[in-house]
């Protein structure tokens, strides 16, 4: 059984969703990399991955897997024919791989910088400007994804079949600057993500990671 270090609402969400959809048994270990409290789970995470990133996966033989796309691709290889990705040789395979890697390559770094701007620059004004710059860059990346994929209204990103790419986008569009702003530059990308996260197989998992906001009274 896999051991998955994760935190609700973090990048571990997509790996957990993939395990559920593929029927891959796993044990989830809650680990908040930003916590300052003494936590034996964080010690375990640091031993496995000194960068203290989630998701981090431990295989039964002790092998450590990090980087969400690497973990996802490894899982897909273990479950060929799952339908969650175009198979090798499928004309859509290059497009799938391009945009799957695009998410952590182009968009993830904006959170690495924007979440803790004080790590990179000094002074409140400089930190505010840096955070704003990461948001603008993120929106531009979503706009380019919309232009590159040209998803059709009412469909998923690669057509009529949901892939793990749709769910990856569903996760990342939950993050800053969130969907209302992302929708302005990538409406069909967001629509595909919203359709994907309605899959009943992941409803409970998704609600835990992204609980609905309470109604205003």
Biotite code that builds the C-alpha atoms (Angstrom):
import biotite.structure as struc

atoms = struc.array([
    struc.Atom([0.000, 0.000, 0.000], chain_id="A", res_id=1, res_name="UNK", atom_name="CA", element="C"),
    struc.Atom([1.190, 3.516, -0.792], chain_id="A", res_id=2, res_name="UNK", atom_name="CA", element="C"),
    struc.Atom([1.796, 6.091, 1.916], chain_id="A", res_id=3, res_name="UNK", atom_name="CA", element="C"),
    struc.Atom([0.664, 9.537, 0.782], chain_id="A", res_id=4, res_name="UNK", atom_name="CA", element="C"),
    struc.Atom([1.711, 12.597, 2.751], chain_id="A", res_id=5, res_name="UNK", atom_name="CA", element="C"),
    struc.Atom([-0.895, 15.269, 2.105], chain_id="A", res_id=6, res_name="UNK", atom_name="CA", element="C"),
    struc.Atom([-2.783, 18.281, 3.348], chain_id="A", res_id=7, res_name="UNK", atom_name="CA", element="C"),
    struc.Atom([-6.366, 19.236, 2.571], chain_id="A", res_id=8, res_name="UNK", atom_name="CA", element="C"),
    struc.Atom([-6.542, 21.736, -0.274], chain_id="A", res_id=9, res_name="UNK", atom_name="CA", element="C"),
    struc.Atom([-2.886, 21.227, -1.237], chain_id="A", res_id=10, res_name="UNK", atom_name="CA", element="C"),
    struc.Atom([-1.370, 19.580, -4.303], chain_id="A", res_id=11, res_name="UNK", atom_name="CA", element="C"),
    struc.Atom([-1.844, 16.171, -2.731], chain_id="A", res_id=12, res_name="UNK", atom_name="CA", element="C"),
    struc.Atom([-5.536, 16.471, -3.661], chain_id="A", res_id=13, res_name="UNK", atom_name="CA", element="C"),
    struc.Atom([-4.943, 15.409, -7.269], chain_id="A", res_id=14, res_name="UNK", atom_name="CA", element="C"),
    struc.Atom([-2.837, 12.400, -6.270], chain_id="A", res_id=15, res_name="UNK", atom_name="CA", element="C"),
    struc.Atom([-5.468, 11.275, -3.801], chain_id="A", res_id=16, res_name="UNK", atom_name="CA", element="C"),
    struc.Atom([-8.158, 11.697, -6.462], chain_id="A", res_id=17, res_name="UNK", atom_name="CA", element="C"),
    struc.Atom([-6.114, 9.639, -8.905], chain_id="A", res_id=18, res_name="UNK", atom_name="CA", element="C"),
    struc.Atom([-5.748, 6.848, -6.335], chain_id="A", res_id=19, res_name="UNK", atom_name="CA", element="C"),
    struc.Atom([-9.500, 6.819, -5.742], chain_id="A", res_id=20, res_name="UNK", atom_name="CA", element="C"),
    struc.Atom([-10.375, 6.778, -9.441], chain_id="A", res_id=21, res_name="UNK", atom_name="CA", element="C"),
    struc.Atom([-7.796, 4.100, -10.233], chain_id="A", res_id=22, res_name="UNK", atom_name="CA", element="C"),
    struc.Atom([-8.583, 1.914, -7.235], chain_id="A", res_id=23, res_name="UNK", atom_name="CA", element="C"),
    struc.Atom([-5.038, 2.241, -5.882], chain_id="A", res_id=24, res_name="UNK", atom_name="CA", element="C"),
    struc.Atom([-4.900, 1.484, -2.123], chain_id="A", res_id=25, res_name="UNK", atom_name="CA", element="C"),
    struc.Atom([-3.176, 4.163, -0.065], chain_id="A", res_id=26, res_name="UNK", atom_name="CA", element="C"),
    struc.Atom([-2.733, 5.415, 3.481], chain_id="A", res_id=27, res_name="UNK", atom_name="CA", element="C"),
    struc.Atom([-3.041, 9.166, 3.837], chain_id="A", res_id=28, res_name="UNK", atom_name="CA", element="C"),
    struc.Atom([-0.790, 10.869, 6.369], chain_id="A", res_id=29, res_name="UNK", atom_name="CA", element="C"),
    struc.Atom([-1.819, 14.431, 7.250], chain_id="A", res_id=30, res_name="UNK", atom_name="CA", element="C"),
    struc.Atom([1.206, 16.713, 7.113], chain_id="A", res_id=31, res_name="UNK", atom_name="CA", element="C"),
    struc.Atom([1.117, 20.516, 6.940], chain_id="A", res_id=32, res_name="UNK", atom_name="CA", element="C"),
    struc.Atom([4.487, 21.778, 5.665], chain_id="A", res_id=33, res_name="UNK", atom_name="CA", element="C"),
    struc.Atom([3.700, 25.289, 6.941], chain_id="A", res_id=34, res_name="UNK", atom_name="CA", element="C"),
    struc.Atom([2.898, 24.204, 10.497], chain_id="A", res_id=35, res_name="UNK", atom_name="CA", element="C"),
    struc.Atom([5.239, 25.325, 13.248], chain_id="A", res_id=36, res_name="UNK", atom_name="CA", element="C"),
    struc.Atom([3.968, 22.736, 15.730], chain_id="A", res_id=37, res_name="UNK", atom_name="CA", element="C"),
    struc.Atom([5.864, 19.622, 16.695], chain_id="A", res_id=38, res_name="UNK", atom_name="CA", element="C"),
    struc.Atom([4.326, 16.861, 14.645], chain_id="A", res_id=39, res_name="UNK", atom_name="CA", element="C"),
    struc.Atom([5.745, 13.363, 14.172], chain_id="A", res_id=40, res_name="UNK", atom_name="CA", element="C"),
    struc.Atom([4.129, 13.273, 10.726], chain_id="A", res_id=41, res_name="UNK", atom_name="CA", element="C"),
    struc.Atom([6.247, 16.250, 9.683], chain_id="A", res_id=42, res_name="UNK", atom_name="CA", element="C"),
    struc.Atom([9.343, 14.455, 10.910], chain_id="A", res_id=43, res_name="UNK", atom_name="CA", element="C"),
    struc.Atom([8.384, 11.460, 8.765], chain_id="A", res_id=44, res_name="UNK", atom_name="CA", element="C"),
    struc.Atom([7.778, 13.746, 5.804], chain_id="A", res_id=45, res_name="UNK", atom_name="CA", element="C"),
    struc.Atom([11.134, 15.473, 6.220], chain_id="A", res_id=46, res_name="UNK", atom_name="CA", element="C"),
    struc.Atom([12.926, 12.146, 6.375], chain_id="A", res_id=47, res_name="UNK", atom_name="CA", element="C"),
    struc.Atom([11.313, 11.135, 3.102], chain_id="A", res_id=48, res_name="UNK", atom_name="CA", element="C"),
    struc.Atom([11.543, 14.528, 1.404], chain_id="A", res_id=49, res_name="UNK", atom_name="CA", element="C"),
    struc.Atom([13.843, 17.167, 2.920], chain_id="A", res_id=50, res_name="UNK", atom_name="CA", element="C"),
    struc.Atom([12.029, 19.865, 0.915], chain_id="A", res_id=51, res_name="UNK", atom_name="CA", element="C"),
    struc.Atom([8.928, 19.119, 3.030], chain_id="A", res_id=52, res_name="UNK", atom_name="CA", element="C"),
    struc.Atom([6.604, 19.098, 0.026], chain_id="A", res_id=53, res_name="UNK", atom_name="CA", element="C"),
    struc.Atom([3.212, 17.470, -0.309], chain_id="A", res_id=54, res_name="UNK", atom_name="CA", element="C"),
    struc.Atom([2.397, 15.297, -2.057], chain_id="A", res_id=55, res_name="UNK", atom_name="CA", element="C"),
    struc.Atom([5.172, 12.917, -1.190], chain_id="A", res_id=56, res_name="UNK", atom_name="CA", element="C"),
    struc.Atom([4.558, 9.206, -1.705], chain_id="A", res_id=57, res_name="UNK", atom_name="CA", element="C"),
    struc.Atom([6.356, 6.264, -0.138], chain_id="A", res_id=58, res_name="UNK", atom_name="CA", element="C"),
    struc.Atom([6.166, 3.015, -2.069], chain_id="A", res_id=59, res_name="UNK", atom_name="CA", element="C"),
    struc.Atom([6.029, -0.298, -0.160], chain_id="A", res_id=60, res_name="UNK", atom_name="CA", element="C"),
    struc.Atom([9.703, -0.951, -0.945], chain_id="A", res_id=61, res_name="UNK", atom_name="CA", element="C"),
    struc.Atom([10.728, 2.408, 0.553], chain_id="A", res_id=62, res_name="UNK", atom_name="CA", element="C"),
    struc.Atom([11.139, 4.259, -2.759], chain_id="A", res_id=63, res_name="UNK", atom_name="CA", element="C"),
    struc.Atom([10.202, 7.930, -2.491], chain_id="A", res_id=64, res_name="UNK", atom_name="CA", element="C"),
    struc.Atom([8.115, 9.591, -5.193], chain_id="A", res_id=65, res_name="UNK", atom_name="CA", element="C"),
    struc.Atom([7.704, 13.369, -5.291], chain_id="A", res_id=66, res_name="UNK", atom_name="CA", element="C"),
    struc.Atom([6.308, 15.882, -7.817], chain_id="A", res_id=67, res_name="UNK", atom_name="CA", element="C"),
    struc.Atom([2.604, 15.489, -8.486], chain_id="A", res_id=68, res_name="UNK", atom_name="CA", element="C"),
    struc.Atom([2.889, 14.861, -12.229], chain_id="A", res_id=69, res_name="UNK", atom_name="CA", element="C"),
    struc.Atom([5.538, 12.191, -11.725], chain_id="A", res_id=70, res_name="UNK", atom_name="CA", element="C"),
    struc.Atom([3.289, 10.462, -9.188], chain_id="A", res_id=71, res_name="UNK", atom_name="CA", element="C"),
    struc.Atom([0.260, 10.699, -11.479], chain_id="A", res_id=72, res_name="UNK", atom_name="CA", element="C"),
    struc.Atom([2.104, 9.303, -14.479], chain_id="A", res_id=73, res_name="UNK", atom_name="CA", element="C"),
    struc.Atom([3.466, 6.460, -12.359], chain_id="A", res_id=74, res_name="UNK", atom_name="CA", element="C"),
    struc.Atom([-0.052, 5.648, -11.166], chain_id="A", res_id=75, res_name="UNK", atom_name="CA", element="C"),
    struc.Atom([-1.408, 5.734, -14.715], chain_id="A", res_id=76, res_name="UNK", atom_name="CA", element="C"),
    struc.Atom([1.302, 3.306, -15.821], chain_id="A", res_id=77, res_name="UNK", atom_name="CA", element="C"),
    struc.Atom([0.171, 0.924, -13.069], chain_id="A", res_id=78, res_name="UNK", atom_name="CA", element="C"),
    struc.Atom([-3.396, 1.085, -14.355], chain_id="A", res_id=79, res_name="UNK", atom_name="CA", element="C"),
    struc.Atom([-3.284, 1.012, -18.162], chain_id="A", res_id=80, res_name="UNK", atom_name="CA", element="C"),
    struc.Atom([-6.570, 1.418, -19.929], chain_id="A", res_id=81, res_name="UNK", atom_name="CA", element="C"),
    struc.Atom([-8.096, 3.442, -17.093], chain_id="A", res_id=82, res_name="UNK", atom_name="CA", element="C"),
    struc.Atom([-9.433, 6.054, -19.496], chain_id="A", res_id=83, res_name="UNK", atom_name="CA", element="C"),
    struc.Atom([-7.985, 8.849, -17.354], chain_id="A", res_id=84, res_name="UNK", atom_name="CA", element="C"),
    struc.Atom([-5.354, 9.666, -19.962], chain_id="A", res_id=85, res_name="UNK", atom_name="CA", element="C"),
    struc.Atom([-4.824, 9.109, -23.693], chain_id="A", res_id=86, res_name="UNK", atom_name="CA", element="C"),
    struc.Atom([-2.751, 5.965, -24.089], chain_id="A", res_id=87, res_name="UNK", atom_name="CA", element="C"),
    struc.Atom([0.680, 6.042, -25.806], chain_id="A", res_id=88, res_name="UNK", atom_name="CA", element="C"),
    struc.Atom([0.089, 6.256, -29.537], chain_id="A", res_id=89, res_name="UNK", atom_name="CA", element="C"),
    struc.Atom([-3.173, 8.147, -29.151], chain_id="A", res_id=90, res_name="UNK", atom_name="CA", element="C"),
    struc.Atom([-3.052, 11.413, -31.173], chain_id="A", res_id=91, res_name="UNK", atom_name="CA", element="C"),
    struc.Atom([-4.141, 13.289, -28.031], chain_id="A", res_id=92, res_name="UNK", atom_name="CA", element="C"),
    struc.Atom([-1.239, 11.947, -25.962], chain_id="A", res_id=93, res_name="UNK", atom_name="CA", element="C"),
    struc.Atom([1.204, 14.794, -26.791], chain_id="A", res_id=94, res_name="UNK", atom_name="CA", element="C"),
    struc.Atom([-1.412, 17.425, -25.994], chain_id="A", res_id=95, res_name="UNK", atom_name="CA", element="C"),
    struc.Atom([-2.255, 15.697, -22.715], chain_id="A", res_id=96, res_name="UNK", atom_name="CA", element="C"),
    struc.Atom([1.397, 15.537, -21.663], chain_id="A", res_id=97, res_name="UNK", atom_name="CA", element="C"),
    struc.Atom([2.089, 19.120, -22.685], chain_id="A", res_id=98, res_name="UNK", atom_name="CA", element="C"),
    struc.Atom([-0.661, 20.651, -20.585], chain_id="A", res_id=99, res_name="UNK", atom_name="CA", element="C"),
    struc.Atom([-0.307, 18.245, -17.667], chain_id="A", res_id=100, res_name="UNK", atom_name="CA", element="C"),
    struc.Atom([3.324, 19.316, -17.239], chain_id="A", res_id=101, res_name="UNK", atom_name="CA", element="C"),
    struc.Atom([2.453, 22.944, -18.012], chain_id="A", res_id=102, res_name="UNK", atom_name="CA", element="C"),
    struc.Atom([0.490, 23.255, -14.770], chain_id="A", res_id=103, res_name="UNK", atom_name="CA", element="C"),
    struc.Atom([3.390, 22.627, -12.352], chain_id="A", res_id=104, res_name="UNK", atom_name="CA", element="C"),
    struc.Atom([5.964, 24.137, -14.720], chain_id="A", res_id=105, res_name="UNK", atom_name="CA", element="C"),
    struc.Atom([4.226, 27.448, -15.467], chain_id="A", res_id=106, res_name="UNK", atom_name="CA", element="C"),
    struc.Atom([1.640, 28.005, -12.729], chain_id="A", res_id=107, res_name="UNK", atom_name="CA", element="C"),
    struc.Atom([2.916, 26.242, -9.597], chain_id="A", res_id=108, res_name="UNK", atom_name="CA", element="C"),
    struc.Atom([6.037, 28.462, -9.334], chain_id="A", res_id=109, res_name="UNK", atom_name="CA", element="C"),
    struc.Atom([3.765, 31.475, -8.915], chain_id="A", res_id=110, res_name="UNK", atom_name="CA", element="C"),
    struc.Atom([2.565, 30.011, -5.613], chain_id="A", res_id=111, res_name="UNK", atom_name="CA", element="C"),
    struc.Atom([6.091, 29.172, -4.518], chain_id="A", res_id=112, res_name="UNK", atom_name="CA", element="C"),
    struc.Atom([6.856, 32.890, -4.820], chain_id="A", res_id=113, res_name="UNK", atom_name="CA", element="C"),
    struc.Atom([3.485, 34.495, -4.094], chain_id="A", res_id=114, res_name="UNK", atom_name="CA", element="C"),
    struc.Atom([2.615, 32.471, -0.985], chain_id="A", res_id=115, res_name="UNK", atom_name="CA", element="C"),
    struc.Atom([5.687, 33.717, 0.863], chain_id="A", res_id=116, res_name="UNK", atom_name="CA", element="C"),
    struc.Atom([6.881, 36.907, -0.895], chain_id="A", res_id=117, res_name="UNK", atom_name="CA", element="C"),
    struc.Atom([8.912, 37.829, 2.180], chain_id="A", res_id=118, res_name="UNK", atom_name="CA", element="C"),
    struc.Atom([11.203, 34.947, 1.291], chain_id="A", res_id=119, res_name="UNK", atom_name="CA", element="C"),
    struc.Atom([12.207, 36.735, -1.902], chain_id="A", res_id=120, res_name="UNK", atom_name="CA", element="C"),
    struc.Atom([12.046, 40.484, -1.277], chain_id="A", res_id=121, res_name="UNK", atom_name="CA", element="C"),
    struc.Atom([12.151, 42.835, 1.704], chain_id="A", res_id=122, res_name="UNK", atom_name="CA", element="C"),
    struc.Atom([9.581, 45.486, 2.539], chain_id="A", res_id=123, res_name="UNK", atom_name="CA", element="C"),
    struc.Atom([5.782, 45.381, 2.493], chain_id="A", res_id=124, res_name="UNK", atom_name="CA", element="C"),
    struc.Atom([5.421, 47.360, -0.734], chain_id="A", res_id=125, res_name="UNK", atom_name="CA", element="C"),
    struc.Atom([7.857, 45.151, -2.617], chain_id="A", res_id=126, res_name="UNK", atom_name="CA", element="C"),
    struc.Atom([6.156, 42.033, -1.273], chain_id="A", res_id=127, res_name="UNK", atom_name="CA", element="C"),
    struc.Atom([2.711, 43.309, -2.303], chain_id="A", res_id=128, res_name="UNK", atom_name="CA", element="C"),
    struc.Atom([3.935, 44.132, -5.802], chain_id="A", res_id=129, res_name="UNK", atom_name="CA", element="C"),
    struc.Atom([5.595, 40.746, -6.138], chain_id="A", res_id=130, res_name="UNK", atom_name="CA", element="C"),
    struc.Atom([2.393, 38.950, -5.077], chain_id="A", res_id=131, res_name="UNK", atom_name="CA", element="C"),
    struc.Atom([0.364, 40.998, -7.570], chain_id="A", res_id=132, res_name="UNK", atom_name="CA", element="C"),
    struc.Atom([2.861, 40.126, -10.299], chain_id="A", res_id=133, res_name="UNK", atom_name="CA", element="C"),
    struc.Atom([2.456, 36.402, -9.593], chain_id="A", res_id=134, res_name="UNK", atom_name="CA", element="C"),
    struc.Atom([-1.329, 36.751, -9.888], chain_id="A", res_id=135, res_name="UNK", atom_name="CA", element="C"),
    struc.Atom([-1.030, 38.546, -13.226], chain_id="A", res_id=136, res_name="UNK", atom_name="CA", element="C"),
    struc.Atom([1.358, 35.912, -14.491], chain_id="A", res_id=137, res_name="UNK", atom_name="CA", element="C"),
    struc.Atom([-0.988, 33.143, -13.354], chain_id="A", res_id=138, res_name="UNK", atom_name="CA", element="C"),
    struc.Atom([-3.913, 34.707, -15.201], chain_id="A", res_id=139, res_name="UNK", atom_name="CA", element="C"),
    struc.Atom([-1.811, 34.992, -18.345], chain_id="A", res_id=140, res_name="UNK", atom_name="CA", element="C"),
    struc.Atom([-0.932, 31.302, -18.076], chain_id="A", res_id=141, res_name="UNK", atom_name="CA", element="C"),
    struc.Atom([-4.617, 30.363, -17.828], chain_id="A", res_id=142, res_name="UNK", atom_name="CA", element="C"),
    struc.Atom([-5.393, 32.564, -20.808], chain_id="A", res_id=143, res_name="UNK", atom_name="CA", element="C"),
    struc.Atom([-2.736, 30.774, -22.852], chain_id="A", res_id=144, res_name="UNK", atom_name="CA", element="C"),
    struc.Atom([-4.159, 27.400, -21.835], chain_id="A", res_id=145, res_name="UNK", atom_name="CA", element="C"),
    struc.Atom([-7.603, 28.472, -23.029], chain_id="A", res_id=146, res_name="UNK", atom_name="CA", element="C"),
    struc.Atom([-6.141, 29.617, -26.337], chain_id="A", res_id=147, res_name="UNK", atom_name="CA", element="C"),
    struc.Atom([-4.018, 26.505, -26.758], chain_id="A", res_id=148, res_name="UNK", atom_name="CA", element="C"),
    struc.Atom([-6.626, 23.878, -25.919], chain_id="A", res_id=149, res_name="UNK", atom_name="CA", element="C"),
    struc.Atom([-9.702, 25.658, -27.290], chain_id="A", res_id=150, res_name="UNK", atom_name="CA", element="C"),
    struc.Atom([-12.028, 23.521, -25.142], chain_id="A", res_id=151, res_name="UNK", atom_name="CA", element="C"),
    struc.Atom([-15.599, 23.409, -26.372], chain_id="A", res_id=152, res_name="UNK", atom_name="CA", element="C"),
    struc.Atom([-18.440, 24.476, -24.077], chain_id="A", res_id=153, res_name="UNK", atom_name="CA", element="C"),
    struc.Atom([-20.007, 21.508, -22.332], chain_id="A", res_id=154, res_name="UNK", atom_name="CA", element="C"),
    struc.Atom([-17.016, 19.237, -22.907], chain_id="A", res_id=155, res_name="UNK", atom_name="CA", element="C"),
    struc.Atom([-13.832, 18.376, -21.076], chain_id="A", res_id=156, res_name="UNK", atom_name="CA", element="C"),
    struc.Atom([-10.418, 19.784, -21.956], chain_id="A", res_id=157, res_name="UNK", atom_name="CA", element="C"),
    struc.Atom([-9.568, 17.038, -24.462], chain_id="A", res_id=158, res_name="UNK", atom_name="CA", element="C"),
    struc.Atom([-13.077, 16.378, -25.704], chain_id="A", res_id=159, res_name="UNK", atom_name="CA", element="C"),
    struc.Atom([-15.967, 14.284, -24.466], chain_id="A", res_id=160, res_name="UNK", atom_name="CA", element="C"),
    struc.Atom([-13.952, 12.126, -22.031], chain_id="A", res_id=161, res_name="UNK", atom_name="CA", element="C"),
    struc.Atom([-12.707, 13.325, -18.641], chain_id="A", res_id=162, res_name="UNK", atom_name="CA", element="C"),
    struc.Atom([-9.002, 12.854, -17.992], chain_id="A", res_id=163, res_name="UNK", atom_name="CA", element="C"),
    struc.Atom([-6.834, 13.484, -14.970], chain_id="A", res_id=164, res_name="UNK", atom_name="CA", element="C"),
    struc.Atom([-5.894, 16.779, -16.638], chain_id="A", res_id=165, res_name="UNK", atom_name="CA", element="C"),
    struc.Atom([-9.415, 18.078, -16.016], chain_id="A", res_id=166, res_name="UNK", atom_name="CA", element="C"),
    struc.Atom([-9.166, 17.233, -12.329], chain_id="A", res_id=167, res_name="UNK", atom_name="CA", element="C"),
    struc.Atom([-5.693, 18.747, -12.042], chain_id="A", res_id=168, res_name="UNK", atom_name="CA", element="C"),
    struc.Atom([-7.110, 21.980, -13.445], chain_id="A", res_id=169, res_name="UNK", atom_name="CA", element="C"),
    struc.Atom([-10.081, 21.669, -11.081], chain_id="A", res_id=170, res_name="UNK", atom_name="CA", element="C"),
    struc.Atom([-7.640, 21.672, -8.172], chain_id="A", res_id=171, res_name="UNK", atom_name="CA", element="C"),
    struc.Atom([-5.384, 24.497, -9.319], chain_id="A", res_id=172, res_name="UNK", atom_name="CA", element="C"),
    struc.Atom([-8.258, 26.810, -10.258], chain_id="A", res_id=173, res_name="UNK", atom_name="CA", element="C"),
    struc.Atom([-9.346, 26.596, -6.609], chain_id="A", res_id=174, res_name="UNK", atom_name="CA", element="C"),
    struc.Atom([-6.193, 28.513, -5.725], chain_id="A", res_id=175, res_name="UNK", atom_name="CA", element="C"),
    struc.Atom([-5.305, 32.191, -6.050], chain_id="A", res_id=176, res_name="UNK", atom_name="CA", element="C"),
    struc.Atom([-6.699, 34.205, -7.797], chain_id="A", res_id=177, res_name="UNK", atom_name="CA", element="C"),
    struc.Atom([-9.588, 31.665, -7.803], chain_id="A", res_id=178, res_name="UNK", atom_name="CA", element="C"),
    struc.Atom([-12.219, 30.925, -10.345], chain_id="A", res_id=179, res_name="UNK", atom_name="CA", element="C"),
    struc.Atom([-14.126, 34.174, -10.637], chain_id="A", res_id=180, res_name="UNK", atom_name="CA", element="C"),
    struc.Atom([-11.011, 35.891, -11.991], chain_id="A", res_id=181, res_name="UNK", atom_name="CA", element="C"),
    struc.Atom([-9.691, 32.901, -13.899], chain_id="A", res_id=182, res_name="UNK", atom_name="CA", element="C"),
    struc.Atom([-13.057, 32.523, -15.613], chain_id="A", res_id=183, res_name="UNK", atom_name="CA", element="C"),
    struc.Atom([-12.628, 35.974, -17.134], chain_id="A", res_id=184, res_name="UNK", atom_name="CA", element="C"),
    struc.Atom([-9.631, 34.796, -19.178], chain_id="A", res_id=185, res_name="UNK", atom_name="CA", element="C"),
    struc.Atom([-10.324, 31.054, -19.452], chain_id="A", res_id=186, res_name="UNK", atom_name="CA", element="C"),
    struc.Atom([-14.082, 30.435, -19.239], chain_id="A", res_id=187, res_name="UNK", atom_name="CA", element="C"),
    struc.Atom([-14.149, 27.059, -20.970], chain_id="A", res_id=188, res_name="UNK", atom_name="CA", element="C"),
    struc.Atom([-11.166, 25.752, -19.027], chain_id="A", res_id=189, res_name="UNK", atom_name="CA", element="C"),
    struc.Atom([-12.953, 26.579, -15.776], chain_id="A", res_id=190, res_name="UNK", atom_name="CA", element="C"),
    struc.Atom([-16.204, 25.066, -17.054], chain_id="A", res_id=191, res_name="UNK", atom_name="CA", element="C"),
    struc.Atom([-14.435, 21.785, -17.855], chain_id="A", res_id=192, res_name="UNK", atom_name="CA", element="C"),
    struc.Atom([-12.877, 21.756, -14.391], chain_id="A", res_id=193, res_name="UNK", atom_name="CA", element="C"),
    struc.Atom([-16.241, 22.329, -12.717], chain_id="A", res_id=194, res_name="UNK", atom_name="CA", element="C"),
    struc.Atom([-17.771, 19.524, -14.721], chain_id="A", res_id=195, res_name="UNK", atom_name="CA", element="C"),
    struc.Atom([-14.956, 17.138, -13.782], chain_id="A", res_id=196, res_name="UNK", atom_name="CA", element="C"),
    struc.Atom([-15.122, 17.753, -10.046], chain_id="A", res_id=197, res_name="UNK", atom_name="CA", element="C"),
    struc.Atom([-18.785, 16.735, -10.053], chain_id="A", res_id=198, res_name="UNK", atom_name="CA", element="C"),
    struc.Atom([-17.751, 13.110, -10.643], chain_id="A", res_id=199, res_name="UNK", atom_name="CA", element="C"),
    struc.Atom([-19.533, 11.228, -7.830], chain_id="A", res_id=200, res_name="UNK", atom_name="CA", element="C"),
    struc.Atom([-16.544, 8.952, -7.262], chain_id="A", res_id=201, res_name="UNK", atom_name="CA", element="C"),
    struc.Atom([-14.540, 11.828, -5.764], chain_id="A", res_id=202, res_name="UNK", atom_name="CA", element="C"),
    struc.Atom([-17.379, 13.854, -4.230], chain_id="A", res_id=203, res_name="UNK", atom_name="CA", element="C"),
    struc.Atom([-16.442, 13.075, -0.619], chain_id="A", res_id=204, res_name="UNK", atom_name="CA", element="C"),
    struc.Atom([-12.728, 13.606, -1.213], chain_id="A", res_id=205, res_name="UNK", atom_name="CA", element="C"),
    struc.Atom([-13.322, 16.907, -3.015], chain_id="A", res_id=206, res_name="UNK", atom_name="CA", element="C"),
    struc.Atom([-15.659, 18.213, -0.305], chain_id="A", res_id=207, res_name="UNK", atom_name="CA", element="C"),
    struc.Atom([-12.995, 17.491, 2.325], chain_id="A", res_id=208, res_name="UNK", atom_name="CA", element="C"),
    struc.Atom([-10.259, 19.254, 0.402], chain_id="A", res_id=209, res_name="UNK", atom_name="CA", element="C"),
    struc.Atom([-12.426, 22.150, -0.770], chain_id="A", res_id=210, res_name="UNK", atom_name="CA", element="C"),
    struc.Atom([-15.373, 22.456, 1.626], chain_id="A", res_id=211, res_name="UNK", atom_name="CA", element="C"),
    struc.Atom([-18.270, 24.563, 0.347], chain_id="A", res_id=212, res_name="UNK", atom_name="CA", element="C"),
    struc.Atom([-18.467, 28.043, 1.767], chain_id="A", res_id=213, res_name="UNK", atom_name="CA", element="C"),
    struc.Atom([-21.220, 28.486, 4.356], chain_id="A", res_id=214, res_name="UNK", atom_name="CA", element="C"),
    struc.Atom([-24.229, 30.419, 3.151], chain_id="A", res_id=215, res_name="UNK", atom_name="CA", element="C"),
    struc.Atom([-24.331, 34.016, 4.303], chain_id="A", res_id=216, res_name="UNK", atom_name="CA", element="C"),
    struc.Atom([-27.124, 34.663, 6.769], chain_id="A", res_id=217, res_name="UNK", atom_name="CA", element="C"),
])
